[in-house]
Amino acid sequence: NHKPHNHPTPIHPYHLSATGVGGIVRDIISMGARPVAVMDQLRFGAVDHPDTARVVHGVVAGVVLAQLSAFPYYF
């Protein structure tokens, strides 16, 4: 789910993934539900592309930070 106010993933993978996880948790809570887990379906394209490893590492770091910082406040 890419929104115009987010950073494009190939340019800023860390920021977009953290923003995406935060938005998912926000949407769940706004419906009156309580998040149990955030399970991300990540797709990065061709594994042999030279830039794929950089994007993967940035996205994973952003998802980890978002999960560590979000859940303690919601439960």
PDB file of N, CA, C and O in Angstrom:
ATOM      1  N   ASN A   1       0.849  -1.172   0.000  1.00  0.00           N
ATOM      2  CA  ASN A   1       0.000   0.000   0.000  1.00  0.00           C
ATOM      3  C   ASN A   1       0.888   1.226   0.000  1.00  0.00           C
ATOM      4  O   ASN A   1       1.368   1.639   1.056  1.00  0.00           O
ATOM      5  N   HIS A   2       1.116   1.812  -1.155  1.00  0.00           N
ATOM      6  CA  HIS A   2       1.960   3.000  -1.254  1.00  0.00           C
ATOM      7  C   HIS A   2       1.086   4.237  -1.274  1.00  0.00           C
ATOM      8  O   HIS A   2       0.152   4.340  -2.069  1.00  0.00           O
ATOM      9  N   LYS A   3       1.392   5.162  -0.407  1.00  0.00           N
ATOM     10  CA  LYS A   3       0.648   6.417  -0.346  1.00  0.00           C
ATOM     11  C   LYS A   3       1.589   7.539  -0.755  1.00  0.00           C
ATOM     12  O   LYS A   3       2.791   7.452  -0.501  1.00  0.00           O
ATOM     13  N   PRO A   4       1.074   8.592  -1.384  1.00  0.00           N
ATOM     14  CA  PRO A   4       1.938   9.653  -1.905  1.00  0.00           C
ATOM     15  C   PRO A   4       2.782  10.350  -0.842  1.00  0.00           C
ATOM     16  O   PRO A   4       3.847  10.878  -1.163  1.00  0.00           O
ATOM     17  N   HIS A   5       2.340  10.368   0.407  1.00  0.00           N
ATOM     18  CA  HIS A   5       3.115  11.063   1.433  1.00  0.00           C
ATOM     19  C   HIS A   5       4.256  10.216   1.984  1.00  0.00           C
ATOM     20  O   HIS A   5       5.046  10.701   2.795  1.00  0.00           O
ATOM     21  N   ASN A   6       4.353   8.981   1.566  1.00  0.00           N
ATOM     22  CA  ASN A   6       5.434   8.106   2.024  1.00  0.00           C
ATOM     23  C   ASN A   6       6.648   8.238   1.118  1.00  0.00           C
ATOM     24  O   ASN A   6       6.552   8.734  -0.005  1.00  0.00           O
ATOM     25  N   HIS A   7       7.775   7.793   1.617  1.00  0.00           N
ATOM     26  CA  HIS A   7       8.986   7.755   0.807  1.00  0.00           C
ATOM     27  C   HIS A   7       8.908   6.543  -0.114  1.00  0.00           C
ATOM     28  O   HIS A   7       8.455   5.483   0.317  1.00  0.00           O
ATOM     29  N   PRO A   8       9.341   6.668  -1.378  1.00  0.00           N
ATOM     30  CA  PRO A   8       9.365   5.493  -2.264  1.00  0.00           C
ATOM     31  C   PRO A   8      10.321   4.429  -1.712  1.00  0.00           C
ATOM     32  O   PRO A   8      11.429   4.754  -1.284  1.00  0.00           O
ATOM     33  N   THR A   9       9.910   3.198  -1.719  1.00  0.00           N
ATOM     34  CA  THR A   9      10.700   2.119  -1.129  1.00  0.00           C
ATOM     35  C   THR A   9      12.118   2.020  -1.693  1.00  0.00           C
ATOM     36  O   THR A   9      13.057   1.914  -0.903  1.00  0.00           O
ATOM     37  N   PRO A  10      12.329   2.047  -3.008  1.00  0.00           N
ATOM     38  CA  PRO A  10      13.709   1.913  -3.497  1.00  0.00           C
ATOM     39  C   PRO A  10      14.625   3.052  -3.052  1.00  0.00           C
ATOM     40  O   PRO A  10      15.838   2.867  -2.956  1.00  0.00           O
ATOM     41  N   ILE A  11      14.058   4.222  -2.782  1.00  0.00           N
ATOM     42  CA  ILE A  11      14.872   5.366  -2.375  1.00  0.00           C
ATOM     43  C   ILE A  11      15.095   5.367  -0.868  1.00  0.00           C
ATOM     44  O   ILE A  11      16.220   5.564  -0.409  1.00  0.00           O
ATOM     45  N   HIS A  12      14.034   5.149  -0.095  1.00  0.00           N
ATOM     46  CA  HIS A  12      14.100   5.157   1.368  1.00  0.00           C
ATOM     47  C   HIS A  12      13.393   3.923   1.932  1.00  0.00           C
ATOM     48  O   HIS A  12      12.311   4.061   2.501  1.00  0.00           O
ATOM     49  N   PRO A  13      13.962   2.726   1.797  1.00  0.00           N
ATOM     50  CA  PRO A  13      13.260   1.513   2.236  1.00  0.00           C
ATOM     51  C   PRO A  13      12.964   1.498   3.734  1.00  0.00           C
ATOM     52  O   PRO A  13      11.921   0.994   4.150  1.00  0.00           O
ATOM     53  N   TYR A  14      13.855   2.034   4.536  1.00  0.00           N
ATOM     54  CA  TYR A  14      13.684   2.032   5.995  1.00  0.00           C
ATOM     55  C   TYR A  14      12.454   2.848   6.393  1.00  0.00           C
ATOM     56  O   TYR A  14      11.626   2.383   7.176  1.00  0.00           O
ATOM     57  N   HIS A  15      12.337   4.052   5.860  1.00  0.00           N
ATOM     58  CA  HIS A  15      11.239   4.944   6.230  1.00  0.00           C
ATOM     59  C   HIS A  15       9.884   4.432   5.752  1.00  0.00           C
ATOM     60  O   HIS A  15       8.904   4.493   6.495  1.00  0.00           O
ATOM     61  N   LEU A  16       9.818   3.938   4.542  1.00  0.00           N
ATOM     62  CA  LEU A  16       8.531   3.467   4.019  1.00  0.00           C
ATOM     63  C   LEU A  16       8.039   2.249   4.781  1.00  0.00           C
ATOM     64  O   LEU A  16       6.846   2.146   5.067  1.00  0.00           O
ATOM     65  N   SER A  17       8.928   1.328   5.116  1.00  0.00           N
ATOM     66  CA  SER A  17       8.469   0.131   5.822  1.00  0.00           C
ATOM     67  C   SER A  17       7.997   0.467   7.227  1.00  0.00           C
ATOM     68  O   SER A  17       7.006  -0.100   7.688  1.00  0.00           O
ATOM     69  N   ALA A  18       8.675   1.368   7.916  1.00  0.00           N
ATOM     70  CA  ALA A  18       8.238   1.770   9.257  1.00  0.00           C
ATOM     71  C   ALA A  18       6.895   2.485   9.183  1.00  0.00           C
ATOM     72  O   ALA A  18       6.027   2.260  10.025  1.00  0.00           O
ATOM     73  N   THR A  19       6.719   3.336   8.192  1.00  0.00           N
ATOM     74  CA  THR A  19       5.450   4.041   8.012  1.00  0.00           C
ATOM     75  C   THR A  19       4.339   3.056   7.679  1.00  0.00           C
ATOM     76  O   THR A  19       3.220   3.194   8.173  1.00  0.00           O
ATOM     77  N   GLY A  20       4.637   2.067   6.849  1.00  0.00           N
ATOM     78  CA  GLY A  20       3.628   1.078   6.466  1.00  0.00           C
ATOM     79  C   GLY A  20       3.143   0.251   7.633  1.00  0.00           C
ATOM     80  O   GLY A  20       1.941   0.024   7.770  1.00  0.00           O
ATOM     81  N   VAL A  21       4.048  -0.205   8.477  1.00  0.00           N
ATOM     82  CA  VAL A  21       3.654  -0.998   9.647  1.00  0.00           C
ATOM     83  C   VAL A  21       2.826  -0.147  10.596  1.00  0.00           C
ATOM     84  O   VAL A  21       1.817  -0.611  11.127  1.00  0.00           O
ATOM     85  N   GLY A  22       3.242   1.088  10.812  1.00  0.00           N
ATOM     86  CA  GLY A  22       2.473   1.987  11.678  1.00  0.00           C
ATOM     87  C   GLY A  22       1.066   2.209  11.163  1.00  0.00           C
ATOM     88  O   GLY A  22       0.117   2.263  11.945  1.00  0.00           O
ATOM     89  N   GLY A  23       0.922   2.338   9.853  1.00  0.00           N
ATOM     90  CA  GLY A  23      -0.404   2.515   9.256  1.00  0.00           C
ATOM     91  C   GLY A  23      -1.286   1.289   9.411  1.00  0.00           C
ATOM     92  O   GLY A  23      -2.493   1.409   9.620  1.00  0.00           O
ATOM     93  N   ILE A  24      -0.692   0.120   9.309  1.00  0.00           N
ATOM     94  CA  ILE A  24      -1.462  -1.118   9.485  1.00  0.00           C
ATOM     95  C   ILE A  24      -1.996  -1.205  10.906  1.00  0.00           C
ATOM     96  O   ILE A  24      -3.174  -1.492  11.116  1.00  0.00           O
ATOM     97  N   VAL A  25      -1.125  -0.956  11.882  1.00  0.00           N
ATOM     98  CA  VAL A  25      -1.544  -1.008  13.283  1.00  0.00           C
ATOM     99  C   VAL A  25      -2.603   0.059  13.558  1.00  0.00           C
ATOM    100  O   VAL A  25      -3.584  -0.212  14.251  1.00  0.00           O
ATOM    101  N   ARG A  26      -2.419   1.261  13.028  1.00  0.00           N
ATOM    102  CA  ARG A  26      -3.391   2.343  13.193  1.00  0.00           C
ATOM    103  C   ARG A  26      -4.754   1.940  12.645  1.00  0.00           C
ATOM    104  O   ARG A  26      -5.776   2.171  13.292  1.00  0.00           O
ATOM    105  N   ASP A  27      -4.779   1.343  11.463  1.00  0.00           N
ATOM    106  CA  ASP A  27      -6.048   0.942  10.850  1.00  0.00           C
ATOM    107  C   ASP A  27      -6.767  -0.113  11.686  1.00  0.00           C
ATOM    108  O   ASP A  27      -7.989  -0.066  11.827  1.00  0.00           O
ATOM    109  N   ILE A  28      -6.026  -1.053  12.234  1.00  0.00           N
ATOM    110  CA  ILE A  28      -6.629  -2.102  13.064  1.00  0.00           C
ATOM    111  C   ILE A  28      -7.237  -1.496  14.322  1.00  0.00           C
ATOM    112  O   ILE A  28      -8.370  -1.814  14.684  1.00  0.00           O
ATOM    113  N   ILE A  29      -6.491  -0.632  14.981  1.00  0.00           N
ATOM    114  CA  ILE A  29      -6.975  -0.018  16.220  1.00  0.00           C
ATOM    115  C   ILE A  29      -8.166   0.894  15.958  1.00  0.00           C
ATOM    116  O   ILE A  29      -9.096   0.941  16.764  1.00  0.00           O
ATOM    117  N   SER A  30      -8.151   1.617  14.842  1.00  0.00           N
ATOM    118  CA  SER A  30      -9.257   2.535  14.547  1.00  0.00           C
ATOM    119  C   SER A  30     -10.571   1.798  14.284  1.00  0.00           C
ATOM    120  O   SER A  30     -11.643   2.397  14.367  1.00  0.00           O
ATOM    121  N   MET A  31     -10.496   0.508  13.968  1.00  0.00           N
ATOM    122  CA  MET A  31     -11.710  -0.286  13.773  1.00  0.00           C
ATOM    123  C   MET A  31     -12.187  -0.908  15.080  1.00  0.00           C
ATOM    124  O   MET A  31     -13.178  -1.638  15.096  1.00  0.00           O
ATOM    125  N   GLY A  32     -11.488  -0.622  16.176  1.00  0.00           N
ATOM    126  CA  GLY A  32     -11.886  -1.146  17.468  1.00  0.00           C
ATOM    127  C   GLY A  32     -11.298  -2.504  17.790  1.00  0.00           C
ATOM    128  O   GLY A  32     -11.630  -3.103  18.813  1.00  0.00           O
ATOM    129  N   ALA A  33     -10.429  -2.990  16.926  1.00  0.00           N
ATOM    130  CA  ALA A  33      -9.797  -4.291  17.161  1.00  0.00           C
ATOM    131  C   ALA A  33      -8.457  -4.093  17.861  1.00  0.00           C
ATOM    132  O   ALA A  33      -7.973  -2.969  17.995  1.00  0.00           O
ATOM    133  N   ARG A  34      -7.878  -5.181  18.298  1.00  0.00           N
ATOM    134  CA  ARG A  34      -6.583  -5.138  18.962  1.00  0.00           C
ATOM    135  C   ARG A  34      -5.597  -5.975  18.156  1.00  0.00           C
ATOM    136  O   ARG A  34      -5.838  -7.162  17.938  1.00  0.00           O
ATOM    137  N   PRO A  35      -4.489  -5.381  17.709  1.00  0.00           N
ATOM    138  CA  PRO A  35      -3.532  -6.158  16.919  1.00  0.00           C
ATOM    139  C   PRO A  35      -2.886  -7.255  17.753  1.00  0.00           C
ATOM    140  O   PRO A  35      -2.518  -7.042  18.909  1.00  0.00           O
ATOM    141  N   VAL A  36      -2.756  -8.412  17.157  1.00  0.00           N
ATOM    142  CA  VAL A  36      -2.128  -9.545  17.822  1.00  0.00           C
ATOM    143  C   VAL A  36      -0.702  -9.719  17.304  1.00  0.00           C
ATOM    144  O   VAL A  36       0.207 -10.044  18.067  1.00  0.00           O
ATOM    145  N   ALA A  37      -0.514  -9.504  16.010  1.00  0.00           N
ATOM    146  CA  ALA A  37       0.806  -9.630  15.402  1.00  0.00           C
ATOM    147  C   ALA A  37       0.812  -8.851  14.099  1.00  0.00           C
ATOM    148  O   ALA A  37      -0.238  -8.617  13.500  1.00  0.00           O
ATOM    149  N   VAL A  38       1.978  -8.458  13.671  1.00  0.00           N
ATOM    150  CA  VAL A  38       2.151  -7.852  12.357  1.00  0.00           C
ATOM    151  C   VAL A  38       2.981  -8.834  11.549  1.00  0.00           C
ATOM    152  O   VAL A  38       4.152  -9.078  11.842  1.00  0.00           O
ATOM    153  N   MET A  39       2.349  -9.390  10.527  1.00  0.00           N
ATOM    154  CA  MET A  39       3.027 -10.364   9.678  1.00  0.00           C
ATOM    155  C   MET A  39       3.095  -9.769   8.285  1.00  0.00           C
ATOM    156  O   MET A  39       2.073  -9.603   7.619  1.00  0.00           O
ATOM    157  N   ASP A  40       4.289  -9.453   7.856  1.00  0.00           N
ATOM    158  CA  ASP A  40       4.477  -8.716   6.617  1.00  0.00           C
ATOM    159  C   ASP A  40       4.713  -9.646   5.441  1.00  0.00           C
ATOM    160  O   ASP A  40       5.489 -10.597   5.525  1.00  0.00           O
ATOM    161  N   GLN A  41       4.031  -9.352   4.349  1.00  0.00           N
ATOM    162  CA  GLN A  41       4.300 -10.035   3.091  1.00  0.00           C
ATOM    163  C   GLN A  41       5.186  -9.108   2.288  1.00  0.00           C
ATOM    164  O   GLN A  41       4.733  -8.072   1.800  1.00  0.00           O
ATOM    165  N   LEU A  42       6.426  -9.470   2.152  1.00  0.00           N
ATOM    166  CA  LEU A  42       7.391  -8.607   1.493  1.00  0.00           C
ATOM    167  C   LEU A  42       7.776  -9.189   0.137  1.00  0.00           C
ATOM    168  O   LEU A  42       8.039 -10.385   0.009  1.00  0.00           O
ATOM    169  N   ARG A  43       7.804  -8.322  -0.868  1.00  0.00           N
ATOM    170  CA  ARG A  43       8.213  -8.726  -2.220  1.00  0.00           C
ATOM    171  C   ARG A  43       9.246  -7.722  -2.709  1.00  0.00           C
ATOM    172  O   ARG A  43       9.031  -6.512  -2.642  1.00  0.00           O
ATOM    173  N   PHE A  44      10.357  -8.229  -3.195  1.00  0.00           N
ATOM    174  CA  PHE A  44      11.452  -7.346  -3.563  1.00  0.00           C
ATOM    175  C   PHE A  44      11.882  -7.451  -5.014  1.00  0.00           C
ATOM    176  O   PHE A  44      12.756  -6.695  -5.438  1.00  0.00           O
ATOM    177  N   GLY A  45      11.316  -8.340  -5.779  1.00  0.00           N
ATOM    178  CA  GLY A  45      11.718  -8.468  -7.164  1.00  0.00           C
ATOM    179  C   GLY A  45      12.873  -9.441  -7.332  1.00  0.00           C
ATOM    180  O   GLY A  45      13.047 -10.367  -6.539  1.00  0.00           O
ATOM    181  N   ALA A  46      13.646  -9.220  -8.360  1.00  0.00           N
ATOM    182  CA  ALA A  46      14.722 -10.145  -8.736  1.00  0.00           C
ATOM    183  C   ALA A  46      15.835 -10.164  -7.695  1.00  0.00           C
ATOM    184  O   ALA A  46      16.394  -9.120  -7.357  1.00  0.00           O
ATOM    185  N   VAL A  47      16.152 -11.348  -7.190  1.00  0.00           N
ATOM    186  CA  VAL A  47      17.202 -11.474  -6.174  1.00  0.00           C
ATOM    187  C   VAL A  47      18.594 -11.207  -6.744  1.00  0.00           C
ATOM    188  O   VAL A  47      19.518 -10.897  -5.992  1.00  0.00           O
ATOM    189  N   ASP A  48      18.754 -11.323  -8.063  1.00  0.00           N
ATOM    190  CA  ASP A  48      20.063 -11.081  -8.658  1.00  0.00           C
ATOM    191  C   ASP A  48      20.269  -9.624  -9.070  1.00  0.00           C
ATOM    192  O   ASP A  48      21.322  -9.279  -9.606  1.00  0.00           O
ATOM    193  N   HIS A  49      19.277  -8.767  -8.825  1.00  0.00           N
ATOM    194  CA  HIS A  49      19.427  -7.343  -9.130  1.00  0.00           C
ATOM    195  C   HIS A  49      20.395  -6.733  -8.121  1.00  0.00           C
ATOM    196  O   HIS A  49      20.295  -7.025  -6.929  1.00  0.00           O
ATOM    197  N   PRO A  50      21.324  -5.896  -8.566  1.00  0.00           N
ATOM    198  CA  PRO A  50      22.356  -5.381  -7.664  1.00  0.00           C
ATOM    199  C   PRO A  50      21.826  -4.564  -6.472  1.00  0.00           C
ATOM    200  O   PRO A  50      22.474  -4.529  -5.426  1.00  0.00           O
ATOM    201  N   ASP A  51      20.697  -3.928  -6.604  1.00  0.00           N
ATOM    202  CA  ASP A  51      20.196  -3.057  -5.540  1.00  0.00           C
ATOM    203  C   ASP A  51      19.232  -3.765  -4.583  1.00  0.00           C
ATOM    204  O   ASP A  51      18.827  -3.185  -3.576  1.00  0.00           O
ATOM    205  N   THR A  52      18.864  -5.005  -4.888  1.00  0.00           N
ATOM    206  CA  THR A  52      17.865  -5.707  -4.077  1.00  0.00           C
ATOM    207  C   THR A  52      18.319  -5.899  -2.634  1.00  0.00           C
ATOM    208  O   THR A  52      17.518  -5.711  -1.718  1.00  0.00           O
ATOM    209  N   ALA A  53      19.563  -6.264  -2.404  1.00  0.00           N
ATOM    210  CA  ALA A  53      20.050  -6.501  -1.037  1.00  0.00           C
ATOM    211  C   ALA A  53      19.941  -5.243  -0.188  1.00  0.00           C
ATOM    212  O   ALA A  53      19.566  -5.323   0.981  1.00  0.00           O
ATOM    213  N   ARG A  54      20.262  -4.081  -0.753  1.00  0.00           N
ATOM    214  CA  ARG A  54      20.167  -2.824  -0.010  1.00  0.00           C
ATOM    215  C   ARG A  54      18.735  -2.541   0.398  1.00  0.00           C
ATOM    216  O   ARG A  54      18.474  -2.147   1.534  1.00  0.00           O
ATOM    217  N   VAL A  55      17.807  -2.742  -0.528  1.00  0.00           N
ATOM    218  CA  VAL A  55      16.396  -2.496  -0.238  1.00  0.00           C
ATOM    219  C   VAL A  55      15.892  -3.483   0.815  1.00  0.00           C
ATOM    220  O   VAL A  55      15.179  -3.087   1.736  1.00  0.00           O
ATOM    221  N   VAL A  56      16.252  -4.755   0.692  1.00  0.00           N
ATOM    222  CA  VAL A  56      15.825  -5.772   1.665  1.00  0.00           C
ATOM    223  C   VAL A  56      16.298  -5.398   3.066  1.00  0.00           C
ATOM    224  O   VAL A  56      15.507  -5.427   4.009  1.00  0.00           O
ATOM    225  N   HIS A  57      17.557  -5.051   3.217  1.00  0.00           N
ATOM    226  CA  HIS A  57      18.090  -4.714   4.542  1.00  0.00           C
ATOM    227  C   HIS A  57      17.400  -3.483   5.123  1.00  0.00           C
ATOM    228  O   HIS A  57      17.109  -3.451   6.319  1.00  0.00           O
ATOM    229  N   GLY A  58      17.135  -2.475   4.304  1.00  0.00           N
ATOM    230  CA  GLY A  58      16.458  -1.277   4.792  1.00  0.00           C
ATOM    231  C   GLY A  58      15.031  -1.547   5.217  1.00  0.00           C
ATOM    232  O   GLY A  58      14.587  -1.053   6.253  1.00  0.00           O
ATOM    233  N   VAL A  59      14.305  -2.327   4.429  1.00  0.00           N
ATOM    234  CA  VAL A  59      12.915  -2.645   4.754  1.00  0.00           C
ATOM    235  C   VAL A  59      12.838  -3.479   6.029  1.00  0.00           C
ATOM    236  O   VAL A  59      12.016  -3.197   6.901  1.00  0.00           O
ATOM    237  N   VAL A  60      13.670  -4.487   6.145  1.00  0.00           N
ATOM    238  CA  VAL A  60      13.652  -5.330   7.345  1.00  0.00           C
ATOM    239  C   VAL A  60      13.970  -4.496   8.589  1.00  0.00           C
ATOM    240  O   VAL A  60      13.323  -4.667   9.623  1.00  0.00           O
ATOM    241  N   ALA A  61      14.940  -3.611   8.507  1.00  0.00           N
ATOM    242  CA  ALA A  61      15.282  -2.754   9.649  1.00  0.00           C
ATOM    243  C   ALA A  61      14.113  -1.850  10.023  1.00  0.00           C
ATOM    244  O   ALA A  61      13.844  -1.654  11.208  1.00  0.00           O
ATOM    245  N   GLY A  62      13.420  -1.301   9.041  1.00  0.00           N
ATOM    246  CA  GLY A  62      12.265  -0.452   9.320  1.00  0.00           C
ATOM    247  C   GLY A  62      11.110  -1.210   9.937  1.00  0.00           C
ATOM    248  O   GLY A  62      10.453  -0.700  10.845  1.00  0.00           O
ATOM    249  N   VAL A  63      10.850  -2.408   9.466  1.00  0.00           N
ATOM    250  CA  VAL A  63       9.769  -3.233  10.017  1.00  0.00           C
ATOM    251  C   VAL A  63      10.084  -3.605  11.466  1.00  0.00           C
ATOM    252  O   VAL A  63       9.208  -3.544  12.329  1.00  0.00           O
ATOM    253  N   VAL A  64      11.316  -3.986  11.731  1.00  0.00           N
ATOM    254  CA  VAL A  64      11.708  -4.348  13.100  1.00  0.00           C
ATOM    255  C   VAL A  64      11.530  -3.160  14.033  1.00  0.00           C
ATOM    256  O   VAL A  64      10.966  -3.308  15.117  1.00  0.00           O
ATOM    257  N   LEU A  65      11.997  -1.993  13.633  1.00  0.00           N
ATOM    258  CA  LEU A  65      11.857  -0.810  14.479  1.00  0.00           C
ATOM    259  C   LEU A  65      10.391  -0.490  14.733  1.00  0.00           C
ATOM    260  O   LEU A  65      10.008  -0.190  15.864  1.00  0.00           O
ATOM    261  N   ALA A  66       9.576  -0.551  13.699  1.00  0.00           N
ATOM    262  CA  ALA A  66       8.153  -0.235  13.853  1.00  0.00           C
ATOM    263  C   ALA A  66       7.476  -1.220  14.795  1.00  0.00           C
ATOM    264  O   ALA A  66       6.656  -0.818  15.621  1.00  0.00           O
ATOM    265  N   GLN A  67       7.802  -2.486  14.686  1.00  0.00           N
ATOM    266  CA  GLN A  67       7.182  -3.480  15.565  1.00  0.00           C
ATOM    267  C   GLN A  67       7.650  -3.323  17.003  1.00  0.00           C
ATOM    268  O   GLN A  67       6.856  -3.475  17.932  1.00  0.00           O
ATOM    269  N   LEU A  68       8.908  -3.027  17.197  1.00  0.00           N
ATOM    270  CA  LEU A  68       9.425  -2.866  18.556  1.00  0.00           C
ATOM    271  C   LEU A  68       8.863  -1.622  19.231  1.00  0.00           C
ATOM    272  O   LEU A  68       8.632  -1.616  20.440  1.00  0.00           O
ATOM    273  N   SER A  69       8.644  -0.579  18.456  1.00  0.00           N
ATOM    274  CA  SER A  69       8.179   0.668  19.059  1.00  0.00           C
ATOM    275  C   SER A  69       6.663   0.753  19.147  1.00  0.00           C
ATOM    276  O   SER A  69       6.151   1.532  19.950  1.00  0.00           O
ATOM    277  N   ALA A  70       5.929  -0.012  18.360  1.00  0.00           N
ATOM    278  CA  ALA A  70       4.469   0.120  18.327  1.00  0.00           C
ATOM    279  C   ALA A  70       3.767  -0.733  19.371  1.00  0.00           C
ATOM    280  O   ALA A  70       2.896  -0.227  20.079  1.00  0.00           O
ATOM    281  N   PHE A  71       4.110  -1.992  19.488  1.00  0.00           N
ATOM    282  CA  PHE A  71       3.321  -2.901  20.310  1.00  0.00           C
ATOM    283  C   PHE A  71       3.317  -2.619  21.806  1.00  0.00           C
ATOM    284  O   PHE A  71       2.274  -2.792  22.436  1.00  0.00           O
ATOM    285  N   PRO A  72       4.428  -2.193  22.411  1.00  0.00           N
ATOM    286  CA  PRO A  72       4.351  -1.960  23.855  1.00  0.00           C
ATOM    287  C   PRO A  72       3.305  -0.921  24.248  1.00  0.00           C
ATOM    288  O   PRO A  72       2.777  -0.963  25.359  1.00  0.00           O
ATOM    289  N   TYR A  73       3.006   0.000  23.354  1.00  0.00           N
ATOM    290  CA  TYR A  73       2.062   1.063  23.673  1.00  0.00           C
ATOM    291  C   TYR A  73       0.616   0.643  23.466  1.00  0.00           C
ATOM    292  O   TYR A  73      -0.288   1.281  24.006  1.00  0.00           O
ATOM    293  N   TYR A  74       0.375  -0.410  22.700  1.00  0.00           N
ATOM    294  CA  TYR A  74      -0.994  -0.803  22.375  1.00  0.00           C
ATOM    295  C   TYR A  74      -1.544  -1.885  23.285  1.00  0.00           C
ATOM    296  O   TYR A  74      -2.753  -2.117  23.274  1.00  0.00           O
ATOM    297  N   PHE A  75      -0.726  -2.550  24.064  1.00  0.00           N
ATOM    298  CA  PHE A  75      -1.217  -3.641  24.900  1.00  0.00           C
ATOM    299  C   PHE A  75      -1.133  -3.298  26.361  1.00  0.00           C
ATOM    300  O   PHE A  75      -1.506  -4.109  27.208  1.00  0.00           O
TER     301      PHE A  75
END
